Amino acid sequence: MRYCFILISLFSWGFAQTSENEINHKPNFIVILTEAQGWSNTSVAMDDLDPASQSKVFKTPAVERLAREGMRFALGYAASPRCTPSRAALFTGKSPAFLHMTFVNGGRESDFSRTGSKLIPPEPILELPRTEKTVADLLKGVGYATAHFGKWHVGRVDPSRHGFDFSDGPTSNGGPDNVASPNPKEAYGMTERGIRFMETMTKKNQPFYLQLSHYPNQGQKSRDPLTGMVRDSAEVDKTVMQVLDAVDKLGIKDSTYIIYTSDHGAQGRNLNEPLSGGKGFVLEGGLRVPFLIRGPGIKAGVVSHVPVTAMDILPTVLDLAHLSNKVPQGVEGGSLETLLHDPSGTHPVSRGREALVFHFPHYDHGNFGPATAITIYPYKLIKAYETNHLWLYDIRKDPGEKKDLAKELPVKVVELNRRLTQYLNEVNAQFAQVNPEYDPSKQDDQRVEKRNGGRRGRQTND
């Protein structure tokens, strides 16, 4: 298996589009994307007002360090409760609904057969379109060196076709060796390759964009003393600390932004408490994730309560690099630059739309079927397409989404449902369709119970 960092000689090209003086004053960017790490799965209270947002099981000193030295976001969201759509959205600043990249693989949903599901999910695009400009494309075009090490998982086309000079190739969950448990070997291997890349670019005095995307199956385990459940430990955190130490050693801390987040919540409805749901759910437990940024001009130890999402990363990076004019048309995320440099942390993020929409038209991990969620903080509406049922929550007061407010606030339900529908129509989103072969008598009762269990203890208004 080749590792592209060996091909350092490729960096001998010049800077045809940007002068050397200009490029030498650009900041560096490191984006660390963890796998299935829920909002409450670190030893940092992501929300300083909610002690339950801090894990009592995991110890994550590197995340603690990022929190001490930078800004963390109480309302940080992945773009989807699944990895492929989340990654595509991070790369492009566009939603999975817009990209039609809403699931990992098409035609073989994980929980239901064709006769056992009321709806037929759409066939998503499985390859990131070459027509979409990624953050790496845009930075490479102005003289940045770009690298992606670790899990790619947005298709089989080599990352070099999407702007990355160096990478591990179009890897999936199995890593470069395509094995069932690539970690901890790959956690450390990809980090080593990333640090070598940083060292090379620093010696060349060339700005860089480095993305480190971790694989599942971290290797070491921890047992929750309260529940007895065995959870993946924060083995990745050790590699994050290696990156932070390398930045210090190279003397580039004052010119390097580090963005840390995850692709979705942990797998399992009980692993993201106090939030409900997990991977595959448009509940908070499937969507809300750690989100931290450290870098020049960012006040240390700040907590923001402004909702942010992975789609904001592309416009933020371009803005911090003084390249806001390079943001492609159709980008849905907004720049966090003003928010990052204002100690009050009260500025809303300027996006094309006020609402955040999470469209997941698929059956997955025992969820309640194809669904969409829309958030205009503090209210969140969830629409389940099997029944067209609508739930409304105040996620500021009720982050666990336990109290359905739909009957109490019918006007708010109508408003958010209208906005949800309008948005999906505007981006030409794909929808699940009625299954003409659906036979309720063949639907396994246990599967129904499993799916409905995702909303345990809730008012359903049925």
N, C-alpha and C positions, 0 to 999 in steps of 0.2 A: 504494500500500500504506500503510495507516495504521499509525502506531506509537503505542501507547497512552500513552507518557509525555507526549505533548502534552496529554492530558486531565487536567492537574494539578488543575483546578478540582474534579474529583471527590473530592479529598481533604478537602473542606470539611465532610464529615460529622463528627458528634461521637462521643463514646465512651459510648454508651448502656449498655454492659455493664461497663465498667471505669472507675474514677475517673481523672481526669487525673493526680493525684499518683502513683497506682499505675503507670500506663502509662509515665510519664516515667522510671521507674526500671528498666524492662525493657531487656535487652541487645538489640543488633542481631545479625542472622545473615546471612552471605553464603555460599551454597553454590555452588562452582564445579565443574561436571561436564565433564570433557574427553571427547573422542571417541576410543575405541580406543587408549588410552594404557596400554601394558603396565607391569607392576611394575618392570621394569628399563629403562624408556624415559625416565628423567630423569637428570640429573647428580647426583642425591642417592642414596646407598646407602640404600634403604628399610630394609634389614636391616643394622644396624651390624656384625653378625657375618659378613656375606657380601658381600665386595667385588664379586661378580658381579651384585649387585642395583643397581649403578650403571652407567649407560650410558657407553661410551667415545666415543659419537657425538654424542649430543644435549647441548646446553648449555642449562640451564634455571635461570637466576639467580633467578627468582621462586620456584620450588619450593625452591631452596637457601635462600632467605630465610625461607620458611615453616618449613623444617626447623630453621633456626637459632633461630627465635623461638617455635616451638611444639613439638608432639608429632607424631611420625610413627609409623606402624604397620607393622611388618615383615610382619604377616599381615593386610593389608587386602584385602577381597574385594568384588567386584561381586556382585549377587544372581543374575546370569545371564551366560552368555557372549554374549548378544545385547542390543542397545540398548533396544528397547521394554520387555521384561520387567524389565530393570534399572531403568529410569526409573520404571516403575509401582511397583516395590518401594520405591524411595527415597521417592516421594511418600506412600506409605501405610504403610510399615513392615511390609508383608505380602509373603509370598513369591510369585513368579510361579506356583508350583504351586497355591497357595491361590486366587489371583486368576484362574487359568486364562488368564493372559496370558504364555504361554511362548515366543511367536515374534513376528516382525515382521509377517508376513502369512500368511494361511491358504490352504491349497489349492494352493500352488505352491512346494513345497520346491525348493531350489536345485540339488540334485545328482542327483536320481533321478526317473524317470518312474514311473507307476503299475505297469507291468509289470516295471520294473527294480528295484523296492525290495521287500524281504521284508516290510516293515511299512508300514502306512498311518498316518502321523502324525495326531494329533488336530487338530481345527479350533480354534485358540485364539480367545479373545475379543480383539478388536482395538481396542476402545474402553474406556478406563478407566471402570468403572461409577460412575454418579452417586451410588450409595449408599455408596461408599467415601469416608471422610473423609481429605483430604490434610493435610499439615503446614500448607499455606496456609489451608485451611478453618479449622483449629483456632486458628491465630494471629490470623487476621482476626477471629474471634469474640471476641477479648479486646482489640481495638483496634490490632493491628499493621497497618501498610501492607504489602502483599505484591506482589511483581513477579516475573515470569519472562521473561527475554529469551533468545532463541536457540532451539535445537531443542526442540520439544515432543514429538512422535513417540509419543504414547500415545492417538492417536485424532484425530478430526476435530472434536470439540467444543471450542469456545473455552476456553482456560484460565480465563477468568472464571467458568465454570460449576464450576470446581474450586477456587475460593477466591483466585485471583490478580486483584488489582485492575488491574494493568497487565501487558501482554505483547505479543509480536509476533504473537499468534494461534496457531492450531494448526499450526505449521510442521513440516515433515519434513526430510529430508536436503538438499533444495534451498534451504532458507531462505525468507524472505519473498518473494524474487523467483523462487523455484522454478527455479533454474538448476543446471547440473551441478556447478559449482565455486563455491559461495557465498563461500568464503574466498579471500583474506584480508579482503575487504570486510566480510563479516558478523562476523568475529572482532572487528574494531575497532568496527563499528557497534553490535553488541549491548553491547559494553563501554561505549561512550559513553552509550548509553541507560541502562545500569545506574548509571553514575556520576551522571548527571543525577537519577535517582531518589533516590540516596543524598543528594545535595546538597539536594534539595527536602525530604526527610523530616528531615534534620538541622536545617534552618532551622525546620521546624515543631516540632522537639523531639519527634518521634514515632518510636517504635521501628519497625524494618522487618525484613522477611525478603525477601532478594533471591536469586534463583537465576539463574546464568548458565550456559547449557548450549551447548557448542560444537558446531559442525558438522564433518563430515569434509572432507577435501581442503584441507589447510592452506596449500597454495600453494608455499611454499619447500621445497627438498629438501636432504638431506645424503647424502653417499656414505660408507658405512662403509669405512674404510681397510683393515680386516682381511678383509672378505668381498667388497668391491666392490659390495654391494647398496645401492640407492638407497632411502632411507627418508624419510617425512615429517619435517620439522624441527619444532622446538618454537616455531613462530610464535605459538601460543596463549600461550606463556609471557610474551611481551611484553605481552599484554593483561592477564595476571594481575598483572604488575608495575604496570601503570596503576591497577588496582584497589587494590593495596596502598598506592601513593603517594597515591591519593585519600582513603583511610581516614586516613592520617597528616595530610594537608592539612586535612581536615574536623575533626580533633581528636577522633575517635571510636574510636581504637585501643583504649583501655582499656574500652570498652563494646561491642566488636564481636567476635563469633566468626566465624572464617573456616574453612570446611570445604572441602577440596580432594580430589577423587577422580575416577575415570573409570568409564565405563559397562561396559567389558570390556577384555580384552587386545587387543593389536594383531592385525590380520588377517594371517595367515601363520604357519606353524608355527615358522619360524626367527627371528621378530622379537621373541620374548619370552624368549630364552635368558638364564639357564640353565634356565628353566622350559620344559616341553614343551607343544606345542599352542598354540592361539591362539583368535581369535574363532570361535565355534561349537563349541568343545571344552569339556568339563567337566574337562579337565586343568588344572593350575595356571596354565599360560600363557593360558588363556581367561578365568580367573576372578580371579587375583590382580592387584591394581592399586595404584597409588600412593594413599595415604590419609594425609592430614595435617590437623591441627586446631590453630589458633592462637587465643588469646583470653584474656580476663582470668582470672587464677588458674592458667593452664597454664604449667608450668615450661618454660623455653626449652631446646631441644636434646635433649629426651627421646625415647627410642625405646622403644616398647611392643612386647612379643612376645605380646600377647594377641590372639587372632583377633577381628576386627571385620568388619562387613559394612554395605553401604548401608542395609539395613533398620534398623540401629541409629540412623540419623540422626534420624528423626522423634521417637522417645522421648528421645533426647539433647537435641535442641533444646527440647522441652517441659520437660524437667527443668532445663536451664540457665536457662529463662525462669520457673522456679518454677511450672510448670503441669503437674506430673506427674499431677495428678488429671484432666487432660484427655485422657490417652492412651486411645484407643478400645479397646473390647474386641476381641480377636483379633489385636492387633499382635504380630508375632513377634520383632521386634527388641528389643534391650535398651538401656537408657541407659548411656552411657559417662561420665557425670558424675563418679562416684567415681574411676574410672580416670584421668580427665583431671586431677584435682586432687590425686592422690596421687603424689608424685615417684618412689615405688618402682615404680609401674606394674605391680603384680602382681595386682590385683584381677580376678577373672573377671567377665565381663559377665553380669548376671542376666537371663536370657531364660526364656521358658516351657519351652523345651527346651534340653538341653545341646548337641545336635548342630546343625551347619549342614548344610542339604540344598540341593543345586543340581540341579533337575529340568529336563532339556532333552530332551523326547521327539520330537526332530526330526532330519532329515538336514540338514547344513549345512556348507559350506566343507570338504568332504572329511573330515568327522569319521567316527567309527566307528558312526554311526547313533544312534538314540534312546538316551539314557543318563541315569543319575542318579548323582550323587556325594554321599557323606555324609562329614563330617569331625567327629571328636571328637579334637581335637589330642592327640598328633601323628599319629594314624592316619587314613587316608582310604581309603574303599572306593568303587570305581567299578563300576557294573553296566551292561553293554551288553545291550539287550533283543533284538537280533537273535539272539544266541546264549545269552542269560542268563549270559554269562561274568562272573566277578567278579575284579577286581584289587585288591590291598591294598598300600598304600604307607605308609612312615613319612616324612611330608613334612618333618619336622624334620631328619632325617639325609639325606633324599633328595628335595629339593624338585623335582628334575628328573623324578621318578617313573620312574626307570630300572629299579629292582629290585622285582619283584613278590614280595610276602611271603605270598601266599595259601596256598601249600603249607606254609610254615614256621609260620604262625599261623592254623590252621583255626578255632580257637575264636573268635578276634577277627573273622574273616570272618563266621561265623554270627551273632555278636552284632550287628555293624554292619548286616548284611543284614536282620536282624529289625527293627532300629530304622528302617532306611530304609523297609521295607515298611509298618511301623506308621504312620510319619509320613505317607506318601503316602495311605494309606487314611483317616487322620484328616482330612486337608484335602481329601479327595475329588478327588485329582489326576487329570488326564487322562493316558491312556496311548496309545501307538501300538498298533494292532491288526494281527493277521496279515492279510496281503494275499492273498486267494483267487486273484487273477490273477497272482501272482508267477511268473515263468518264468526260472529261473536261466540258461537258454541265451540269453536276450535281454539279460542284464546285461553291460554292456560291461566287459571285463577291465581296461581302464585305470581305470575308475571304482572298481572293487574295489581295485585297487592303490593308488589315491589315498586311499581311505578307510582302508585298513589301514596306509598310510604314516604315519597320525597316531600310531601306536604303534611307530615304527621303533626297532629295537634293544632291544625289550622281550621278556621271557619271557611267552608267552601261555598256557602250560600246556595248549595244545590237543593 
